[in-house]
Amino acid sequence: MKIHKANPRYFDEDELVKNSLGLVRQQIKDARKEEGKDIIKQIILVGGFGDSEYLFEAFEKEYGSKKIKITVPDNPQAAIVQVAALRGIQSLRSTTRRCRRNYGYECWRPFREGVDSESNATIHPVTSEKIAYGYVEWFIKRYHENEARSIAVDVDLQEEAMERTDPLLACDLKNPPERADSG
């Protein structure tokens, strides 16, 4: 039986470390872009490879100067299994959710003289009031945490049910526009 000495090339750790650093680098970049600031303060290395001194040193070299703490739990190989077991036993799951987009539908509003464009004006078929179409009702707003919403619209037109289907609109902006034709 041949015994191999610890050698970074034996398992091609260089390639594994390079790939791991690249994935984490992209996640940090995405988090920074989404939040507009640096929010990652700690990286926890888990799993069998998380116990590698070579990996730890590479992460320290890459992120130590950026004030990101690199941590390895006492038993990194078992950390993943422990969390999976806790999730199964205690039904652990994230308590906060973040919606990354705004979702809404196009709607009308009462026409406002001097504010709304005449090209968006029409007469409401039931009330005969002048209305402006093309506004958006954003019923799910980006980054509202732990907010459950549902929406149902029923219209009864002269005792006959009227069904209407409108497309779902989405917007990535933090402050979505009030009109569907805004840009």
Backbone bond lengths (Angstrom), bond angles and torsions (degrees), N, CA, C in turn:
res aa  C-N    CA-C-N  psi(-1)  N-CA   C-N-CA  omega(-1)  CA-C   N-CA-C  phi
1 M - - - 1.452 - - 1.520 108.63 -
2 K 1.311 116.72 128.88 1.447 121.68 -179.61 1.518 108.98 -93.71
3 I 1.319 116.85 132.23 1.466 122.08 179.39 1.519 107.81 -102.81
4 H 1.330 115.65 129.32 1.458 121.02 179.35 1.514 109.20 -97.68
5 K 1.310 116.32 133.04 1.462 121.33 174.20 1.522 107.85 -76.16
6 A 1.316 114.96 156.49 1.465 119.28 177.00 1.522 108.89 -57.12
7 N 1.278 116.07 121.59 1.448 121.57 -176.82 1.520 108.06 -146.25
8 P 1.315 117.54 120.24 1.470 119.68 -178.84 1.520 113.21 -54.56
9 R 1.321 118.59 -27.07 1.456 121.67 -177.97 1.525 112.86 -82.97
10 Y 1.339 118.33 -17.71 1.462 120.52 -175.72 1.526 111.83 -57.52
11 F 1.326 117.09 -45.75 1.463 120.98 177.70 1.525 111.01 -104.30
12 D 1.313 115.18 14.67 1.456 121.85 -175.81 1.522 110.14 52.12
13 E 1.335 113.71 51.38 1.462 120.10 -179.94 1.516 111.97 -61.02
14 D 1.327 117.56 -29.50 1.463 119.32 178.91 1.529 110.73 -56.15
15 E 1.322 116.24 -46.24 1.473 120.56 -179.43 1.531 110.60 -67.46
16 L 1.332 117.19 -41.75 1.471 120.72 178.80 1.526 111.31 -64.08
17 V 1.322 116.57 -42.85 1.463 121.00 179.02 1.521 109.73 -64.90
18 K 1.311 116.57 -44.73 1.472 121.28 179.32 1.532 110.34 -58.08
19 N 1.329 116.93 -46.23 1.469 120.96 179.40 1.528 111.38 -65.12
20 S 1.340 116.83 -42.36 1.462 120.83 179.84 1.520 110.81 -63.29
21 L 1.326 116.36 -46.18 1.466 119.97 178.52 1.534 110.80 -61.63
22 G 1.316 116.70 -39.70 1.465 120.26 179.07 1.516 112.52 -63.15
23 L 1.336 116.92 -42.85 1.473 120.50 178.42 1.519 111.32 -64.16
24 V 1.329 116.61 -45.81 1.466 120.44 -179.67 1.526 110.08 -66.34
25 R 1.322 117.76 -40.33 1.465 121.92 177.86 1.532 110.29 -56.96
26 Q 1.348 116.71 -43.53 1.472 120.71 179.88 1.524 111.07 -66.80
27 Q 1.334 117.82 -40.38 1.462 120.58 178.76 1.523 111.27 -64.30
28 I 1.321 117.18 -40.47 1.470 120.85 177.95 1.524 109.93 -65.60
29 K 1.325 116.54 -41.88 1.469 120.97 177.96 1.528 110.71 -61.56
30 D 1.345 117.46 -44.54 1.466 121.53 179.16 1.524 111.27 -63.36
31 A 1.338 116.59 -41.84 1.472 120.38 179.60 1.527 110.49 -64.89
32 R 1.325 116.83 -41.27 1.461 121.11 179.50 1.527 110.16 -64.35
33 K 1.333 116.50 -42.60 1.467 120.89 -179.93 1.530 110.88 -64.40
34 E 1.322 115.62 -42.85 1.467 120.44 -177.74 1.524 112.15 -67.89
35 E 1.320 117.55 -40.71 1.463 121.22 -175.79 1.525 113.13 -93.17
36 G 1.329 117.49 -16.57 1.454 120.20 -178.77 1.522 113.72 78.43
37 K 1.319 116.99 10.43 1.464 121.39 178.89 1.529 108.54 -161.89
38 D 1.341 115.22 168.06 1.463 120.09 177.35 1.518 109.34 -75.71
39 I 1.329 117.16 119.29 1.464 119.83 -179.72 1.523 112.57 -118.13
40 I 1.323 118.01 -13.25 1.465 121.09 -179.72 1.523 108.19 -80.68
41 K 1.322 116.22 119.32 1.462 121.97 -178.51 1.516 112.73 -115.15
42 Q 1.345 117.16 -13.91 1.450 119.88 -176.77 1.526 110.07 -151.39
43 I 1.335 115.10 143.52 1.463 122.29 174.02 1.519 106.39 -122.94
44 I 1.324 117.03 128.15 1.464 122.14 179.80 1.515 107.98 -109.90
45 L 1.328 115.85 120.21 1.461 121.73 179.78 1.521 108.84 -91.39
46 V 1.324 117.61 119.65 1.469 122.72 -178.88 1.518 109.92 -128.09
47 G 1.331 115.36 174.45 1.458 121.24 179.97 1.519 110.36 84.82
48 G 1.293 116.70 177.38 1.460 121.85 -178.34 1.509 113.23 -58.80
49 F 1.325 117.44 -43.80 1.456 121.42 -179.26 1.526 111.26 -75.65
50 G 1.329 116.95 -20.46 1.461 121.20 177.74 1.514 112.33 -63.53
51 D 1.320 117.41 -18.82 1.464 123.37 -179.72 1.533 111.94 -86.76
52 S 1.326 117.11 -2.01 1.460 121.58 -176.59 1.533 110.77 -73.95
53 E 1.316 115.84 124.30 1.465 120.81 175.97 1.527 110.04 -63.48
54 Y 1.307 116.21 -34.83 1.460 121.88 178.86 1.537 110.46 -62.69
55 L 1.329 116.62 -44.47 1.463 121.22 177.50 1.525 110.44 -64.35
56 F 1.334 116.98 -45.98 1.462 121.73 -179.88 1.530 110.40 -57.03
57 E 1.332 116.68 -47.04 1.465 120.49 -178.86 1.532 111.60 -63.97
58 A 1.317 116.59 -37.61 1.473 120.07 178.20 1.524 111.04 -64.74
59 F 1.341 116.79 -42.25 1.465 120.33 178.57 1.529 110.90 -68.71
60 E 1.324 116.95 -39.18 1.467 120.65 176.18 1.519 110.62 -60.13
61 K 1.319 116.41 -44.78 1.460 121.47 -179.54 1.530 110.52 -62.94
62 E 1.345 116.53 -42.30 1.470 121.46 -177.24 1.528 112.51 -73.82
63 Y 1.338 118.33 -41.46 1.465 120.97 -169.88 1.518 115.72 -115.23
64 G 1.336 118.26 -11.90 1.465 120.80 -178.99 1.515 112.45 -58.79
65 S 1.317 116.58 -39.34 1.465 120.50 -179.74 1.528 112.09 -75.62
66 K 1.316 117.16 -13.00 1.472 121.67 -179.30 1.524 111.56 -98.19
67 K 1.329 115.51 14.21 1.465 123.03 177.26 1.529 112.52 60.22
68 I 1.323 116.42 36.09 1.465 122.00 172.72 1.522 106.46 -108.73
69 K 1.320 116.04 121.51 1.462 121.23 -177.77 1.534 109.70 -79.03
70 I 1.335 115.00 132.01 1.461 120.83 177.40 1.526 107.40 -102.16
71 T 1.330 116.60 124.60 1.459 121.78 -175.93 1.524 110.32 -125.68
72 V 1.337 115.29 142.02 1.463 121.84 172.80 1.525 106.07 -125.69
73 P 1.339 118.68 119.60 1.465 119.67 178.90 1.531 111.16 -64.97
74 D 1.333 116.81 164.02 1.462 121.56 -178.48 1.524 112.49 -54.40
75 N 1.310 117.15 -37.89 1.456 120.32 -178.21 1.533 108.90 -130.35
76 P 1.339 117.18 76.20 1.464 119.74 -173.51 1.526 114.18 -63.58
77 Q 1.349 117.15 -26.98 1.464 119.61 -179.76 1.524 110.50 -65.98
78 A 1.323 116.67 -35.81 1.464 120.55 -176.52 1.526 112.97 -89.90
79 A 1.326 117.88 -11.64 1.466 120.87 -174.50 1.529 112.48 -57.33
80 I 1.314 116.67 -43.31 1.467 120.07 -178.88 1.525 110.70 -65.37
81 V 1.321 116.99 -43.76 1.464 121.45 179.62 1.522 110.71 -64.75
82 Q 1.333 117.27 -40.27 1.456 120.99 179.63 1.529 111.22 -62.01
83 V 1.319 116.76 -45.25 1.471 120.17 179.00 1.529 110.27 -65.11
84 A 1.322 117.31 -41.25 1.466 120.51 178.64 1.526 110.51 -62.76
85 A 1.336 117.09 -41.21 1.469 120.49 178.88 1.525 110.55 -66.01
86 L 1.335 117.09 -43.83 1.470 120.03 177.96 1.521 110.99 -61.34
87 R 1.307 116.03 -40.61 1.469 119.50 179.12 1.527 110.40 -60.98
88 G 1.328 116.06 -42.71 1.465 119.98 179.70 1.518 112.42 -68.27
89 I 1.323 117.02 -40.82 1.476 121.40 -177.68 1.522 110.95 -74.83
90 Q 1.329 116.66 -46.80 1.459 121.06 -172.49 1.524 113.30 -102.75
91 S 1.300 116.67 4.34 1.465 121.57 -176.45 1.520 111.02 51.54
92 L 1.324 116.16 46.10 1.457 120.50 178.82 1.517 109.77 -66.76
93 R 1.296 114.89 138.73 1.457 120.83 172.60 1.516 108.56 -160.04
94 S 1.253 115.94 165.25 1.457 120.57 -178.03 1.520 109.55 -59.98
95 T 1.330 115.87 136.82 1.465 119.75 179.49 1.516 111.46 -93.20
96 T 1.313 117.32 -12.37 1.453 119.58 177.99 1.516 109.22 -123.65
97 R 1.270 115.10 142.88 1.464 121.94 177.56 1.514 106.87 -127.02
98 R 1.291 114.87 146.32 1.453 118.94 177.73 1.515 108.94 -123.96
99 C 1.281 115.18 126.37 1.454 120.77 175.23 1.522 106.90 -83.74
100 R 1.300 117.39 124.70 1.450 121.09 -174.95 1.528 113.26 -89.04
101 R 1.326 116.84 -2.62 1.462 120.64 179.57 1.526 109.07 -140.94
102 N 1.316 115.37 164.79 1.456 122.11 170.77 1.520 106.99 -95.75
103 Y 1.324 116.88 141.74 1.462 120.72 177.63 1.525 108.98 -127.87
104 G 1.311 115.24 137.92 1.451 119.05 -178.84 1.516 111.73 -160.24
105 Y 1.325 114.17 -172.90 1.451 121.14 178.69 1.521 108.12 -139.90
106 E 1.321 114.66 154.29 1.459 120.26 179.97 1.520 109.81 -74.83
107 C 1.341 115.99 141.28 1.469 120.15 -177.24 1.531 110.09 -147.51
108 W 1.313 116.49 179.11 1.456 121.84 176.85 1.518 108.58 -114.35
109 R 1.329 114.56 162.39 1.463 122.35 174.97 1.522 107.52 -140.38
110 P 1.308 117.14 159.29 1.465 118.12 175.65 1.535 110.31 -57.00
111 F 1.323 116.14 137.45 1.457 121.92 -177.38 1.525 110.15 -66.10
112 R 1.349 116.37 136.56 1.469 122.28 178.66 1.524 108.01 -115.29
113 E 1.329 116.55 113.17 1.465 121.72 179.29 1.520 109.66 -59.16
114 G 1.333 116.04 133.79 1.451 121.29 177.65 1.528 113.57 82.46
115 V 1.330 117.09 -10.31 1.465 120.72 179.73 1.522 110.07 -112.41
116 D 1.326 116.17 -51.15 1.459 121.12 -178.38 1.524 110.36 -87.57
117 S 1.308 115.25 148.27 1.458 121.56 179.60 1.531 110.10 -79.36
118 E 1.321 115.42 139.81 1.473 120.44 177.47 1.529 111.06 -61.59
119 S 1.347 116.78 -26.65 1.461 119.63 179.76 1.535 111.97 -68.81
120 N 1.325 117.25 -18.19 1.469 121.88 177.21 1.525 112.07 -98.93
121 A 1.322 116.93 2.56 1.460 120.78 -175.37 1.522 111.41 -87.53
122 T 1.305 114.79 147.22 1.459 122.49 174.06 1.523 107.31 -155.29
123 I 1.305 115.71 175.19 1.470 121.10 178.33 1.525 108.18 -105.32
124 H 1.311 115.89 129.68 1.464 120.95 179.53 1.532 108.64 -63.90
125 P 1.346 118.16 131.61 1.466 120.29 -174.55 1.528 114.77 -67.98
126 V 1.299 118.83 -20.19 1.465 120.93 -178.30 1.520 111.72 -102.92
127 T 1.332 116.33 -48.81 1.468 120.06 -174.52 1.521 113.24 -90.32
128 S 1.312 117.60 -14.68 1.471 124.76 -178.00 1.532 113.06 63.04
129 E 1.310 117.27 16.59 1.469 118.76 176.14 1.529 109.03 -85.37
130 K 1.320 115.45 155.55 1.456 120.89 178.25 1.534 107.88 -78.26
131 I 1.349 115.37 128.53 1.457 120.69 -178.25 1.521 109.94 -129.08
132 A 1.320 115.93 161.94 1.470 121.97 175.14 1.521 107.03 -116.57
133 Y 1.325 115.35 125.30 1.458 120.66 -179.68 1.521 108.87 -98.67
134 G 1.302 115.97 158.02 1.457 120.55 175.06 1.516 114.03 110.90
135 Y 1.323 116.66 1.66 1.464 119.37 175.45 1.521 109.27 -78.69
136 V 1.311 115.99 163.09 1.458 120.22 179.14 1.524 108.91 -119.94
137 E 1.300 115.67 130.35 1.461 122.69 171.72 1.525 106.42 -96.34
138 W 1.338 116.53 104.84 1.464 121.68 179.94 1.516 107.39 -83.67
139 F 1.317 117.55 102.68 1.463 120.29 -175.75 1.520 112.89 -91.63
140 I 1.328 117.80 -14.26 1.460 121.48 170.80 1.516 105.90 -128.50
141 K 1.323 116.00 121.85 1.456 120.46 -178.67 1.522 110.53 -101.66
142 R 1.296 115.43 144.19 1.469 123.39 178.79 1.530 110.40 -57.87
143 Y 1.330 116.31 132.74 1.454 125.79 173.39 1.515 115.25 71.81
144 H 1.298 119.66 11.27 1.458 118.95 172.70 1.520 107.40 -78.16
145 E 1.326 116.51 118.93 1.453 120.74 -174.44 1.531 110.55 -92.66
146 N 1.306 115.43 146.45 1.466 123.71 173.98 1.527 113.13 52.15
147 E 1.291 117.59 38.17 1.457 120.99 -179.95 1.521 108.71 -116.51
148 A 1.300 116.01 115.77 1.459 119.92 178.03 1.523 108.00 -96.60
149 R 1.301 116.28 135.26 1.461 120.04 179.90 1.512 109.91 -138.29
150 S 1.296 115.50 144.67 1.450 120.52 170.10 1.520 106.75 -138.49
151 I 1.292 115.13 156.69 1.457 118.96 -178.01 1.522 108.86 -141.58
152 A 1.284 115.29 133.52 1.463 120.93 176.55 1.518 107.97 -135.96
153 V 1.306 116.19 134.79 1.450 120.72 179.73 1.519 108.04 -127.28
154 D 1.304 115.58 120.44 1.461 121.31 175.45 1.513 108.23 -118.53
155 V 1.311 116.62 132.42 1.456 121.44 178.12 1.518 107.49 -123.40
156 D 1.305 115.84 127.80 1.452 120.57 177.69 1.527 106.95 -113.10
157 L 1.305 116.69 108.97 1.451 122.23 -176.57 1.514 108.95 -107.28
158 Q 1.314 115.73 107.50 1.457 122.59 -179.46 1.531 111.02 49.38
159 E 1.321 115.74 49.80 1.459 124.74 176.98 1.517 114.25 63.78
160 E 1.311 117.73 11.71 1.455 121.21 174.52 1.529 107.62 -115.29
161 A 1.304 116.37 128.80 1.460 119.96 -179.87 1.523 109.67 -67.73
162 M 1.305 115.58 134.86 1.455 121.03 177.90 1.532 107.69 -115.00
163 E 1.311 116.24 121.63 1.462 119.75 179.15 1.509 108.87 -105.05
164 R 1.322 115.06 138.16 1.455 119.60 -178.48 1.519 108.16 -139.97
165 T 1.285 116.32 140.47 1.461 121.31 178.13 1.515 108.49 -120.43
166 D 1.330 115.95 124.66 1.458 121.83 177.66 1.521 108.94 -116.58
167 P 1.308 116.63 147.88 1.473 118.65 178.48 1.522 111.22 -69.16
168 L 1.309 115.24 149.29 1.453 121.69 174.83 1.525 107.51 -81.13
169 L 1.322 116.63 128.70 1.455 121.52 179.24 1.522 109.10 -101.15
170 A 1.323 117.52 146.83 1.464 122.00 178.05 1.517 108.96 -133.51
171 C 1.325 115.16 146.82 1.461 121.07 -179.50 1.519 108.81 -145.18
172 D 1.333 116.59 132.94 1.459 121.92 -179.08 1.529 113.51 -86.90
173 L 1.319 118.28 -10.61 1.463 121.08 -176.60 1.528 111.21 -68.71
174 K 1.335 116.58 146.43 1.466 120.43 176.67 1.530 110.46 -64.07
175 N 1.331 116.57 -36.70 1.457 121.89 177.68 1.522 108.14 -117.08
176 P 1.328 118.10 92.88 1.467 119.95 -176.26 1.528 111.68 -68.26
177 P 1.331 116.88 152.09 1.471 120.15 -178.99 1.527 110.71 -71.17
178 E 1.326 114.79 158.97 1.462 118.07 179.62 1.522 113.14 -82.68
179 R 1.346 115.99 -16.06 1.468 120.07 -179.85 1.516 110.79 -117.52
180 A 1.320 115.88 147.72 1.470 122.28 -179.89 1.527 111.71 -70.08
181 D 1.327 118.01 -26.50 1.473 121.30 -177.57 1.528 112.25 -94.10
182 S 1.333 116.91 18.49 1.470 121.10 -179.33 1.520 110.93 -88.79
183 G 1.276 117.24 71.61 1.408 119.93 167.55 1.405 125.71 96.84
